[in-house]
């Protein structure tokens, strides 16, 4: 693996103190990579497989547990812009995601196994990173530390954070969607298409009539659910709402949510279905399909019964059923600065979903900035914050706004950006926001001597 510096000015001197990174998810891996790329030694603590979680199934770093989709790949969306910003900062996560990409219309989906395997291999081949398979239950007393333990932070470390922060932790629930085998899908009842033809025929669509839809909704409402533990309170993230929670809001809610048929014409009838369930390819070989937006906390027997009411899935073979786990996050506006340092302890950085950002891409982006800022401090340079006109900068401005009350997790989106000086609307407005963001990011990179993608000291190819 090659070595380098930030524009020749931020090279870490020999004997540079190491950084402790807690958590081997996307944020922790990206932080470790950014540090290693700047010749900073890293001890990356990952508690799996010594201690399991409710959602992970392997001991690989950066295992994706909820979906194989990194969402939109277009600059018309905030997350698409964030991906491009990360590429220009030399993100390892984006490099591997692009390499393991699957067909998914206008979205960036990856082969989850290959993604985790290649990221794990890249980190294992990086001499500056020492992966420690051990549960770290407290923040070390000295040195720079990045806590990126994720939404499934262990109870011991959660208790320690709560004590250190002096705040009652917040939490929400995240539900996982089921996966079926491709060979068990009845292809005579489904049709391939993407909404409005965007991205080709990358989804399989299970069409429903009015009668089938309302019978399905009623079955979802009547199905047995996994009970909530007495000491826990359900606070769902709106972007990952279980289907039964949506159904409780009204019988038509699902038809306007994940089952909306707009932009889809069944070629066998020439008409739009009343509702539709979309299946998205989940692996490179197209052997598995994910039920898009079908997160659920129905019991396993109930899921097998109810989901087989979907046309085309009557004989579905489930390789993974939906489940529910508690995602932990802190009240970032009150304790975290925009550089991702704790206000009361500047040597400690927090990153990833723990800080109240939602999404794989957002988590990795926060890890990238935390790693970058740790390296800058060790090189004698001040930590920096991306401009608020960028996707990452606008998200961090939201997360660390001290005036915010009733804080809840947030994805990156154009609604967080400062207003444009023009009266542009719709696609034109999004295009202008994206152009402004990339222009301001380029200026920020130059002003702070941050290595851009074309000049990054290390590439994923060096380590894989």
C-alpha beads as a LAMMPS data file, in Angstrom:
LAMMPS data file: protein, C-alpha beads

464 atoms
463 bonds

1 atom types
1 bond types

-500.0 500.0 xlo xhi
-500.0 500.0 ylo yhi
-500.0 500.0 zlo zhi

Masses

1 110.0

Atoms # bond

1 1 1 0.000 0.000 0.000
2 1 1 1.376 3.346 -0.949
3 1 1 1.977 6.255 1.424
4 1 1 1.332 9.927 0.917
5 1 1 0.398 13.304 2.350
6 1 1 -2.284 15.929 1.958
7 1 1 -1.020 18.199 -0.809
8 1 1 2.476 17.701 0.620
9 1 1 1.588 19.561 3.815
10 1 1 -0.158 17.086 6.088
11 1 1 2.275 14.182 6.060
12 1 1 2.421 12.593 9.504
13 1 1 5.898 12.479 10.984
14 1 1 7.622 9.188 11.885
15 1 1 6.433 7.920 15.235
16 1 1 2.994 9.496 14.842
17 1 1 0.723 8.407 17.728
18 1 1 -1.938 5.935 16.758
19 1 1 -5.689 6.439 16.734
20 1 1 -8.210 4.075 18.301
21 1 1 -11.289 3.389 16.180
22 1 1 -14.185 1.599 17.881
23 1 1 -16.441 -0.252 15.464
24 1 1 -15.809 -2.106 12.214
25 1 1 -18.885 -0.908 10.312
26 1 1 -18.815 1.417 7.339
27 1 1 -17.971 4.500 9.410
28 1 1 -15.160 2.806 11.330
29 1 1 -13.651 1.176 8.251
30 1 1 -13.731 4.429 6.272
31 1 1 -12.185 6.338 9.194
32 1 1 -9.411 3.750 9.535
33 1 1 -8.718 3.874 5.806
34 1 1 -8.466 7.661 5.729
35 1 1 -6.019 7.580 8.638
36 1 1 -3.922 4.782 7.141
37 1 1 -3.782 6.638 3.825
38 1 1 -2.047 9.438 5.734
39 1 1 0.422 7.091 7.468
40 1 1 -1.368 7.191 10.819
41 1 1 -1.332 3.885 12.775
42 1 1 -4.810 2.638 13.686
43 1 1 -6.173 0.094 16.147
44 1 1 -9.599 -0.851 14.830
45 1 1 -11.721 -2.612 17.462
46 1 1 -14.557 -4.845 16.252
47 1 1 -16.398 -6.971 18.811
48 1 1 -17.687 -9.542 16.314
49 1 1 -17.376 -12.546 16.378
50 1 1 -16.541 -12.457 20.098
51 1 1 -19.831 -10.699 20.743
52 1 1 -22.711 -10.998 18.290
53 1 1 -25.444 -8.483 17.498
54 1 1 -29.137 -8.924 16.789
55 1 1 -28.677 -8.166 13.078
56 1 1 -25.232 -9.271 11.870
57 1 1 -24.648 -12.773 10.516
58 1 1 -20.895 -12.775 9.767
59 1 1 -17.662 -11.478 11.273
60 1 1 -16.812 -9.393 8.214
61 1 1 -16.148 -5.696 8.478
62 1 1 -18.772 -3.365 7.009
63 1 1 -21.442 -6.066 6.760
64 1 1 -24.648 -4.647 5.295
65 1 1 -27.593 -5.888 7.353
66 1 1 -30.614 -3.894 6.163
67 1 1 -30.411 -3.533 2.395
68 1 1 -27.968 -3.890 -0.439
69 1 1 -28.964 -0.469 -1.761
70 1 1 -27.023 2.732 -1.232
71 1 1 -30.094 4.453 -2.683
72 1 1 -30.071 6.869 -5.599
73 1 1 -26.998 7.157 -7.778
74 1 1 -28.200 10.363 -9.425
75 1 1 -27.114 13.910 -8.593
76 1 1 -30.816 14.726 -8.570
77 1 1 -30.873 13.323 -5.025
78 1 1 -28.891 14.447 -2.012
79 1 1 -27.471 10.983 -1.390
80 1 1 -26.327 10.719 -5.007
81 1 1 -24.456 13.978 -4.543
82 1 1 -22.971 12.729 -1.268
83 1 1 -21.572 9.683 -3.075
84 1 1 -19.836 11.918 -5.600
85 1 1 -18.402 14.100 -2.831
86 1 1 -17.020 10.985 -1.160
87 1 1 -15.463 9.727 -4.392
88 1 1 -13.642 13.051 -4.742
89 1 1 -12.259 12.565 -1.229
90 1 1 -10.895 9.100 -1.978
91 1 1 -13.509 7.028 -0.139
92 1 1 -12.719 3.327 0.161
93 1 1 -16.388 2.508 0.750
94 1 1 -17.419 4.157 -2.518
95 1 1 -14.557 2.516 -4.412
96 1 1 -15.668 -0.954 -3.294
97 1 1 -19.361 -0.121 -3.747
98 1 1 -18.744 0.898 -7.359
99 1 1 -16.719 -2.259 -7.929
100 1 1 -19.418 -4.601 -6.562
101 1 1 -22.371 -2.776 -8.106
102 1 1 -25.528 -4.642 -9.158
103 1 1 -28.227 -3.560 -11.624
104 1 1 -30.822 -1.552 -9.667
105 1 1 -32.263 1.094 -11.928
106 1 1 -31.392 4.582 -10.724
107 1 1 -30.043 3.220 -7.431
108 1 1 -26.580 2.044 -6.399
109 1 1 -27.009 -1.509 -5.115
110 1 1 -24.134 -3.846 -4.314
111 1 1 -23.479 -7.531 -3.898
112 1 1 -23.472 -7.538 -0.106
113 1 1 -21.172 -10.532 0.300
114 1 1 -18.612 -9.226 -2.173
115 1 1 -18.825 -5.728 -0.714
116 1 1 -18.036 -6.854 2.843
117 1 1 -15.452 -9.379 1.680
118 1 1 -13.515 -6.857 -0.385
119 1 1 -13.639 -4.167 2.307
120 1 1 -12.440 -6.660 4.903
121 1 1 -9.621 -7.759 2.599
122 1 1 -8.597 -4.155 1.918
123 1 1 -8.301 -3.354 5.617
124 1 1 -6.541 -6.647 6.394
125 1 1 -3.939 -5.834 3.736
126 1 1 -3.286 -2.355 5.134
127 1 1 -0.145 -2.411 7.331
128 1 1 -1.117 0.711 9.286
129 1 1 -4.356 -0.883 10.549
130 1 1 -4.377 -3.437 13.353
131 1 1 -7.805 -5.073 13.564
132 1 1 -8.533 -6.140 17.147
133 1 1 -11.400 -8.608 17.556
134 1 1 -12.420 -7.558 21.024
135 1 1 -15.277 -5.697 22.664
136 1 1 -14.145 -2.310 23.915
137 1 1 -16.524 -1.261 26.672
138 1 1 -14.987 2.118 27.570
139 1 1 -13.346 4.960 25.674
140 1 1 -9.559 4.817 26.225
141 1 1 -8.203 7.426 28.625
142 1 1 -5.594 8.858 26.253
143 1 1 -4.967 9.491 22.584
144 1 1 -7.376 10.306 19.782
145 1 1 -10.419 8.048 19.610
146 1 1 -13.154 7.648 16.987
147 1 1 -16.287 5.984 18.339
148 1 1 -18.122 4.477 15.374
149 1 1 -19.799 1.597 17.167
150 1 1 -22.982 1.997 15.174
151 1 1 -26.666 1.634 15.916
152 1 1 -26.077 -1.712 17.648
153 1 1 -23.592 -0.385 20.193
154 1 1 -23.113 -2.956 22.955
155 1 1 -24.935 -2.384 26.254
156 1 1 -21.664 -1.892 28.147
157 1 1 -20.327 0.758 25.780
158 1 1 -23.773 2.391 25.594
159 1 1 -23.816 2.703 29.378
160 1 1 -20.311 4.177 29.334
161 1 1 -21.290 6.719 26.668
162 1 1 -24.365 7.663 28.620
163 1 1 -22.245 8.265 31.698
164 1 1 -19.612 10.242 29.774
165 1 1 -22.124 12.391 27.914
166 1 1 -24.358 13.095 30.876
167 1 1 -27.363 12.687 28.588
168 1 1 -30.173 10.189 28.407
169 1 1 -29.650 8.337 25.148
170 1 1 -32.244 8.384 22.429
171 1 1 -33.105 5.369 20.289
172 1 1 -35.310 4.183 17.467
173 1 1 -36.219 0.879 15.854
174 1 1 -35.021 -0.288 12.464
175 1 1 -36.725 -3.160 10.630
176 1 1 -35.066 -5.501 8.121
177 1 1 -36.768 -6.589 4.887
178 1 1 -37.112 -10.248 3.821
179 1 1 -35.171 -11.888 0.971
180 1 1 -36.450 -14.667 -1.327
181 1 1 -34.714 -16.961 -3.797
182 1 1 -35.049 -16.074 -7.461
183 1 1 -36.036 -19.591 -8.463
184 1 1 -39.027 -19.537 -6.114
185 1 1 -40.584 -16.485 -7.811
186 1 1 -43.408 -17.304 -10.230
187 1 1 -42.244 -15.393 -13.309
188 1 1 -45.603 -15.839 -15.040
189 1 1 -47.162 -13.404 -12.550
190 1 1 -44.443 -10.746 -12.297
191 1 1 -42.945 -8.353 -14.843
192 1 1 -39.539 -6.618 -14.998
193 1 1 -39.522 -2.819 -14.996
194 1 1 -38.308 0.264 -13.147
195 1 1 -40.668 3.114 -12.300
196 1 1 -40.937 5.471 -15.273
197 1 1 -38.402 3.310 -17.120
198 1 1 -35.479 4.738 -15.138
199 1 1 -32.554 2.319 -15.241
200 1 1 -34.110 -0.345 -17.441
201 1 1 -35.823 -3.459 -16.128
202 1 1 -33.880 -3.859 -12.911
203 1 1 -36.831 -4.671 -10.628
204 1 1 -39.323 -7.525 -10.647
205 1 1 -42.848 -6.246 -10.008
206 1 1 -45.623 -8.253 -8.363
207 1 1 -48.903 -6.574 -9.445
208 1 1 -51.998 -6.558 -7.248
209 1 1 -55.648 -5.897 -8.007
210 1 1 -57.768 -3.765 -5.689
211 1 1 -59.197 -6.863 -4.004
212 1 1 -55.784 -8.478 -3.563
213 1 1 -54.304 -5.281 -2.128
214 1 1 -56.931 -4.684 0.549
215 1 1 -56.937 -8.358 1.543
216 1 1 -53.167 -8.154 1.922
217 1 1 -53.341 -4.985 4.050
218 1 1 -55.883 -6.590 6.350
219 1 1 -53.696 -9.680 6.703
220 1 1 -50.733 -7.503 7.631
221 1 1 -52.806 -5.766 10.306
222 1 1 -54.123 -9.047 11.695
223 1 1 -50.782 -10.872 11.701
224 1 1 -48.967 -11.678 14.924
225 1 1 -46.146 -9.262 15.681
226 1 1 -42.950 -9.613 17.695
227 1 1 -43.727 -7.928 21.031
228 1 1 -41.784 -4.917 22.199
229 1 1 -39.804 -5.446 25.390
230 1 1 -41.280 -3.786 28.458
231 1 1 -38.339 -1.450 28.967
232 1 1 -38.274 -0.257 25.363
233 1 1 -40.366 2.353 23.578
234 1 1 -40.946 2.174 19.817
235 1 1 -39.704 5.264 17.967
236 1 1 -39.482 4.354 14.270
237 1 1 -37.349 6.183 11.719
238 1 1 -39.715 7.406 8.992
239 1 1 -37.394 6.243 6.197
240 1 1 -37.424 2.626 7.411
241 1 1 -40.990 2.177 8.648
242 1 1 -42.312 -1.393 9.114
243 1 1 -45.172 -2.158 6.714
244 1 1 -47.575 -2.893 9.565
245 1 1 -46.925 0.548 11.055
246 1 1 -47.701 2.141 7.690
247 1 1 -50.844 0.008 7.346
248 1 1 -52.055 1.242 10.748
249 1 1 -52.016 4.789 9.421
250 1 1 -54.725 3.919 6.912
251 1 1 -55.603 1.214 4.382
252 1 1 -54.221 3.236 1.456
253 1 1 -50.882 4.184 3.058
254 1 1 -48.921 1.299 1.549
255 1 1 -50.365 2.041 -1.902
256 1 1 -48.842 5.516 -1.629
257 1 1 -45.607 4.166 -0.132
258 1 1 -43.533 1.109 -1.076
259 1 1 -46.451 -0.406 -3.031
260 1 1 -47.174 2.649 -5.178
261 1 1 -47.755 1.606 -8.804
262 1 1 -46.994 4.953 -10.456
263 1 1 -44.688 4.776 -13.458
264 1 1 -45.316 1.042 -13.927
265 1 1 -47.365 -0.570 -16.713
266 1 1 -47.995 -4.290 -16.696
267 1 1 -47.089 -5.334 -20.271
268 1 1 -49.554 -8.231 -20.121
269 1 1 -52.553 -5.965 -19.521
270 1 1 -51.306 -2.617 -20.805
271 1 1 -52.600 -1.043 -17.592
272 1 1 -51.175 0.183 -14.321
273 1 1 -51.742 -2.242 -11.428
274 1 1 -53.710 -1.064 -8.397
275 1 1 -50.628 -1.740 -6.265
276 1 1 -47.287 -3.432 -6.743
277 1 1 -44.572 -5.096 -4.673
278 1 1 -41.086 -4.560 -6.101
279 1 1 -38.303 -7.116 -5.801
280 1 1 -34.703 -5.942 -6.118
281 1 1 -31.724 -8.124 -7.003
282 1 1 -29.713 -8.774 -3.844
283 1 1 -26.616 -10.555 -5.149
284 1 1 -24.426 -10.384 -8.232
285 1 1 -25.593 -13.765 -9.536
286 1 1 -29.275 -12.694 -9.295
287 1 1 -30.112 -15.671 -7.106
288 1 1 -31.687 -13.588 -4.350
289 1 1 -34.271 -10.791 -4.349
290 1 1 -35.116 -8.286 -1.634
291 1 1 -38.704 -7.130 -1.015
292 1 1 -38.190 -3.387 -1.456
293 1 1 -39.491 -1.315 1.442
294 1 1 -40.971 -4.355 3.188
295 1 1 -39.365 -3.998 6.579
296 1 1 -41.499 -5.816 9.132
297 1 1 -41.784 -6.998 12.725
298 1 1 -44.313 -9.728 12.007
299 1 1 -43.360 -13.084 13.527
300 1 1 -41.594 -15.514 11.212
301 1 1 -44.629 -17.831 10.787
302 1 1 -46.841 -14.802 10.078
303 1 1 -44.407 -13.484 7.490
304 1 1 -44.361 -16.782 5.604
305 1 1 -48.136 -16.819 5.514
306 1 1 -48.829 -13.150 4.730
307 1 1 -46.031 -12.499 2.249
308 1 1 -47.033 -15.537 0.208
309 1 1 -50.277 -13.675 -0.527
310 1 1 -48.242 -11.488 -2.889
311 1 1 -48.795 -12.552 -6.524
312 1 1 -45.725 -14.426 -7.712
313 1 1 -44.557 -15.262 -4.180
314 1 1 -47.073 -18.021 -3.388
315 1 1 -44.209 -20.552 -3.269
316 1 1 -41.543 -18.128 -2.071
317 1 1 -38.464 -19.568 -0.424
318 1 1 -37.258 -17.112 2.222
319 1 1 -33.519 -17.037 2.841
320 1 1 -33.974 -14.204 5.317
321 1 1 -37.135 -13.096 7.050
322 1 1 -37.717 -9.630 8.401
323 1 1 -36.600 -8.728 11.885
324 1 1 -36.462 -5.786 14.241
325 1 1 -33.621 -4.404 16.290
326 1 1 -32.989 -1.344 18.395
327 1 1 -30.809 1.340 16.851
328 1 1 -29.056 3.596 19.340
329 1 1 -28.098 7.209 18.688
330 1 1 -27.053 10.165 20.797
331 1 1 -28.511 13.637 21.127
332 1 1 -25.805 15.074 18.880
333 1 1 -26.952 18.731 18.836
334 1 1 -26.228 19.017 22.544
335 1 1 -22.898 17.179 22.704
336 1 1 -21.218 17.111 19.288
337 1 1 -19.430 19.796 17.301
338 1 1 -19.474 20.039 13.485
339 1 1 -15.910 18.648 13.313
340 1 1 -17.396 15.480 14.932
341 1 1 -15.516 16.102 18.176
342 1 1 -17.230 15.963 21.546
343 1 1 -17.606 19.482 22.846
344 1 1 -16.482 18.428 26.320
345 1 1 -13.596 16.222 25.144
346 1 1 -12.025 17.249 21.852
347 1 1 -9.820 14.154 21.554
348 1 1 -12.920 11.977 21.141
349 1 1 -14.726 11.879 17.793
350 1 1 -18.071 10.240 17.072
351 1 1 -19.133 9.027 13.638
352 1 1 -21.684 6.886 11.819
353 1 1 -25.283 6.172 12.718
354 1 1 -24.477 6.678 16.384
355 1 1 -24.564 10.450 15.832
356 1 1 -28.108 10.390 14.458
357 1 1 -27.554 10.135 10.740
358 1 1 -29.391 7.445 8.824
359 1 1 -28.056 5.442 5.900
360 1 1 -24.970 3.508 4.894
361 1 1 -23.593 6.283 2.707
362 1 1 -24.086 8.940 5.371
363 1 1 -22.406 6.740 7.997
364 1 1 -19.344 6.159 5.836
365 1 1 -19.134 9.864 4.990
366 1 1 -19.067 10.780 8.678
367 1 1 -16.318 8.217 9.245
368 1 1 -14.369 9.733 6.366
369 1 1 -14.470 13.206 7.928
370 1 1 -13.604 11.889 11.407
371 1 1 -10.571 10.066 10.038
372 1 1 -9.513 13.072 8.005
373 1 1 -9.779 15.399 11.003
374 1 1 -7.875 13.062 13.320
375 1 1 -5.047 12.921 10.789
376 1 1 -5.025 16.712 10.512
377 1 1 -4.749 17.149 14.277
378 1 1 -1.834 14.735 14.442
379 1 1 -0.163 16.671 11.611
380 1 1 -0.565 19.962 13.489
381 1 1 -3.407 21.284 11.344
382 1 1 -6.856 22.329 12.575
383 1 1 -9.889 20.094 11.985
384 1 1 -12.179 21.238 9.218
385 1 1 -15.884 21.179 8.332
386 1 1 -17.269 20.820 4.786
387 1 1 -19.189 23.848 3.483
388 1 1 -22.895 23.825 4.404
389 1 1 -23.671 23.997 0.685
390 1 1 -22.359 20.424 0.264
391 1 1 -24.273 17.233 1.008
392 1 1 -22.023 16.253 3.922
393 1 1 -21.742 19.787 5.253
394 1 1 -25.502 20.342 5.235
395 1 1 -26.122 17.029 7.016
396 1 1 -23.571 17.815 9.720
397 1 1 -25.071 21.274 10.149
398 1 1 -28.419 19.597 10.861
399 1 1 -26.958 17.005 13.237
400 1 1 -24.922 19.504 15.267
401 1 1 -27.335 22.465 15.344
402 1 1 -27.450 23.387 19.052
403 1 1 -30.819 25.094 18.674
404 1 1 -32.523 21.890 17.537
405 1 1 -35.068 20.243 19.841
406 1 1 -36.644 16.786 19.685
407 1 1 -33.736 15.505 17.606
408 1 1 -34.386 12.541 15.300
409 1 1 -32.102 10.797 12.751
410 1 1 -31.869 12.213 9.246
411 1 1 -30.753 11.118 5.786
412 1 1 -28.966 13.583 3.554
413 1 1 -31.416 15.424 1.304
414 1 1 -31.676 18.665 -0.608
415 1 1 -34.116 19.993 1.963
416 1 1 -31.158 20.494 4.325
417 1 1 -29.252 22.761 1.916
418 1 1 -29.138 26.559 2.246
419 1 1 -31.543 28.254 -0.202
420 1 1 -30.318 29.248 -3.645
421 1 1 -30.200 32.937 -4.620
422 1 1 -32.397 32.083 -7.611
423 1 1 -36.045 31.035 -7.737
424 1 1 -35.264 27.687 -9.388
425 1 1 -37.592 24.786 -8.669
426 1 1 -37.715 21.024 -9.181
427 1 1 -34.987 19.363 -11.230
428 1 1 -33.427 22.694 -12.153
429 1 1 -33.078 23.584 -8.477
430 1 1 -31.496 20.231 -7.639
431 1 1 -29.087 20.568 -10.548
432 1 1 -28.021 24.013 -9.344
433 1 1 -27.591 22.776 -5.771
434 1 1 -25.410 19.878 -6.973
435 1 1 -23.264 22.123 -9.157
436 1 1 -22.809 24.586 -6.301
437 1 1 -21.923 21.789 -3.888
438 1 1 -19.223 20.277 -6.097
439 1 1 -17.805 23.713 -6.879
440 1 1 -17.670 24.646 -3.192
441 1 1 -16.207 21.270 -2.276
442 1 1 -13.415 21.723 -4.844
443 1 1 -12.620 25.140 -3.371
444 1 1 -12.686 23.680 0.175
445 1 1 -10.341 20.875 -0.875
446 1 1 -7.882 23.342 -2.370
447 1 1 -8.001 25.799 0.526
448 1 1 -7.365 23.091 3.129
449 1 1 -4.883 20.969 1.222
450 1 1 -7.123 17.910 1.330
451 1 1 -6.158 15.142 -1.054
452 1 1 -8.772 14.825 -3.800
453 1 1 -9.662 11.572 -5.509
454 1 1 -7.237 11.967 -8.376
455 1 1 -4.346 12.614 -5.990
456 1 1 -5.253 10.343 -3.107
457 1 1 -2.196 8.625 -1.604
458 1 1 -3.772 5.179 -1.602
459 1 1 -6.384 3.447 -3.720
460 1 1 -8.448 0.380 -2.939
461 1 1 -6.579 -1.459 -5.698
462 1 1 -3.377 -1.070 -3.657
463 1 1 -4.822 -3.034 -0.782
464 1 1 -7.036 -5.668 -2.404

Bonds

1 1 1 2
2 1 2 3
3 1 3 4
4 1 4 5
5 1 5 6
6 1 6 7
7 1 7 8
8 1 8 9
9 1 9 10
10 1 10 11
11 1 11 12
12 1 12 13
13 1 13 14
14 1 14 15
15 1 15 16
16 1 16 17
17 1 17 18
18 1 18 19
19 1 19 20
20 1 20 21
21 1 21 22
22 1 22 23
23 1 23 24
24 1 24 25
25 1 25 26
26 1 26 27
27 1 27 28
28 1 28 29
29 1 29 30
30 1 30 31
31 1 31 32
32 1 32 33
33 1 33 34
34 1 34 35
35 1 35 36
36 1 36 37
37 1 37 38
38 1 38 39
39 1 39 40
40 1 40 41
41 1 41 42
42 1 42 43
43 1 43 44
44 1 44 45
45 1 45 46
46 1 46 47
47 1 47 48
48 1 48 49
49 1 49 50
50 1 50 51
51 1 51 52
52 1 52 53
53 1 53 54
54 1 54 55
55 1 55 56
56 1 56 57
57 1 57 58
58 1 58 59
59 1 59 60
60 1 60 61
61 1 61 62
62 1 62 63
63 1 63 64
64 1 64 65
65 1 65 66
66 1 66 67
67 1 67 68
68 1 68 69
69 1 69 70
70 1 70 71
71 1 71 72
72 1 72 73
73 1 73 74
74 1 74 75
75 1 75 76
76 1 76 77
77 1 77 78
78 1 78 79
79 1 79 80
80 1 80 81
81 1 81 82
82 1 82 83
83 1 83 84
84 1 84 85
85 1 85 86
86 1 86 87
87 1 87 88
88 1 88 89
89 1 89 90
90 1 90 91
91 1 91 92
92 1 92 93
93 1 93 94
94 1 94 95
95 1 95 96
96 1 96 97
97 1 97 98
98 1 98 99
99 1 99 100
100 1 100 101
101 1 101 102
102 1 102 103
103 1 103 104
104 1 104 105
105 1 105 106
106 1 106 107
107 1 107 108
108 1 108 109
109 1 109 110
110 1 110 111
111 1 111 112
112 1 112 113
113 1 113 114
114 1 114 115
115 1 115 116
116 1 116 117
117 1 117 118
118 1 118 119
119 1 119 120
120 1 120 121
121 1 121 122
122 1 122 123
123 1 123 124
124 1 124 125
125 1 125 126
126 1 126 127
127 1 127 128
128 1 128 129
129 1 129 130
130 1 130 131
131 1 131 132
132 1 132 133
133 1 133 134
134 1 134 135
135 1 135 136
136 1 136 137
137 1 137 138
138 1 138 139
139 1 139 140
140 1 140 141
141 1 141 142
142 1 142 143
143 1 143 144
144 1 144 145
145 1 145 146
146 1 146 147
147 1 147 148
148 1 148 149
149 1 149 150
150 1 150 151
151 1 151 152
152 1 152 153
153 1 153 154
154 1 154 155
155 1 155 156
156 1 156 157
157 1 157 158
158 1 158 159
159 1 159 160
160 1 160 161
161 1 161 162
162 1 162 163
163 1 163 164
164 1 164 165
165 1 165 166
166 1 166 167
167 1 167 168
168 1 168 169
169 1 169 170
170 1 170 171
171 1 171 172
172 1 172 173
173 1 173 174
174 1 174 175
175 1 175 176
176 1 176 177
177 1 177 178
178 1 178 179
179 1 179 180
180 1 180 181
181 1 181 182
182 1 182 183
183 1 183 184
184 1 184 185
185 1 185 186
186 1 186 187
187 1 187 188
188 1 188 189
189 1 189 190
190 1 190 191
191 1 191 192
192 1 192 193
193 1 193 194
194 1 194 195
195 1 195 196
196 1 196 197
197 1 197 198
198 1 198 199
199 1 199 200
200 1 200 201
201 1 201 202
202 1 202 203
203 1 203 204
204 1 204 205
205 1 205 206
206 1 206 207
207 1 207 208
208 1 208 209
209 1 209 210
210 1 210 211
211 1 211 212
212 1 212 213
213 1 213 214
214 1 214 215
215 1 215 216
216 1 216 217
217 1 217 218
218 1 218 219
219 1 219 220
220 1 220 221
221 1 221 222
222 1 222 223
223 1 223 224
224 1 224 225
225 1 225 226
226 1 226 227
227 1 227 228
228 1 228 229
229 1 229 230
230 1 230 231
231 1 231 232
232 1 232 233
233 1 233 234
234 1 234 235
235 1 235 236
236 1 236 237
237 1 237 238
238 1 238 239
239 1 239 240
240 1 240 241
241 1 241 242
242 1 242 243
243 1 243 244
244 1 244 245
245 1 245 246
246 1 246 247
247 1 247 248
248 1 248 249
249 1 249 250
250 1 250 251
251 1 251 252
252 1 252 253
253 1 253 254
254 1 254 255
255 1 255 256
256 1 256 257
257 1 257 258
258 1 258 259
259 1 259 260
260 1 260 261
261 1 261 262
262 1 262 263
263 1 263 264
264 1 264 265
265 1 265 266
266 1 266 267
267 1 267 268
268 1 268 269
269 1 269 270
270 1 270 271
271 1 271 272
272 1 272 273
273 1 273 274
274 1 274 275
275 1 275 276
276 1 276 277
277 1 277 278
278 1 278 279
279 1 279 280
280 1 280 281
281 1 281 282
282 1 282 283
283 1 283 284
284 1 284 285
285 1 285 286
286 1 286 287
287 1 287 288
288 1 288 289
289 1 289 290
290 1 290 291
291 1 291 292
292 1 292 293
293 1 293 294
294 1 294 295
295 1 295 296
296 1 296 297
297 1 297 298
298 1 298 299
299 1 299 300
300 1 300 301
301 1 301 302
302 1 302 303
303 1 303 304
304 1 304 305
305 1 305 306
306 1 306 307
307 1 307 308
308 1 308 309
309 1 309 310
310 1 310 311
311 1 311 312
312 1 312 313
313 1 313 314
314 1 314 315
315 1 315 316
316 1 316 317
317 1 317 318
318 1 318 319
319 1 319 320
320 1 320 321
321 1 321 322
322 1 322 323
323 1 323 324
324 1 324 325
325 1 325 326
326 1 326 327
327 1 327 328
328 1 328 329
329 1 329 330
330 1 330 331
331 1 331 332
332 1 332 333
333 1 333 334
334 1 334 335
335 1 335 336
336 1 336 337
337 1 337 338
338 1 338 339
339 1 339 340
340 1 340 341
341 1 341 342
342 1 342 343
343 1 343 344
344 1 344 345
345 1 345 346
346 1 346 347
347 1 347 348
348 1 348 349
349 1 349 350
350 1 350 351
351 1 351 352
352 1 352 353
353 1 353 354
354 1 354 355
355 1 355 356
356 1 356 357
357 1 357 358
358 1 358 359
359 1 359 360
360 1 360 361
361 1 361 362
362 1 362 363
363 1 363 364
364 1 364 365
365 1 365 366
366 1 366 367
367 1 367 368
368 1 368 369
369 1 369 370
370 1 370 371
371 1 371 372
372 1 372 373
373 1 373 374
374 1 374 375
375 1 375 376
376 1 376 377
377 1 377 378
378 1 378 379
379 1 379 380
380 1 380 381
381 1 381 382
382 1 382 383
383 1 383 384
384 1 384 385
385 1 385 386
386 1 386 387
387 1 387 388
388 1 388 389
389 1 389 390
390 1 390 391
391 1 391 392
392 1 392 393
393 1 393 394
394 1 394 395
395 1 395 396
396 1 396 397
397 1 397 398
398 1 398 399
399 1 399 400
400 1 400 401
401 1 401 402
402 1 402 403
403 1 403 404
404 1 404 405
405 1 405 406
406 1 406 407
407 1 407 408
408 1 408 409
409 1 409 410
410 1 410 411
411 1 411 412
412 1 412 413
413 1 413 414
414 1 414 415
415 1 415 416
416 1 416 417
417 1 417 418
418 1 418 419
419 1 419 420
420 1 420 421
421 1 421 422
422 1 422 423
423 1 423 424
424 1 424 425
425 1 425 426
426 1 426 427
427 1 427 428
428 1 428 429
429 1 429 430
430 1 430 431
431 1 431 432
432 1 432 433
433 1 433 434
434 1 434 435
435 1 435 436
436 1 436 437
437 1 437 438
438 1 438 439
439 1 439 440
440 1 440 441
441 1 441 442
442 1 442 443
443 1 443 444
444 1 444 445
445 1 445 446
446 1 446 447
447 1 447 448
448 1 448 449
449 1 449 450
450 1 450 451
451 1 451 452
452 1 452 453
453 1 453 454
454 1 454 455
455 1 455 456
456 1 456 457
457 1 457 458
458 1 458 459
459 1 459 460
460 1 460 461
461 1 461 462
462 1 462 463
463 1 463 464
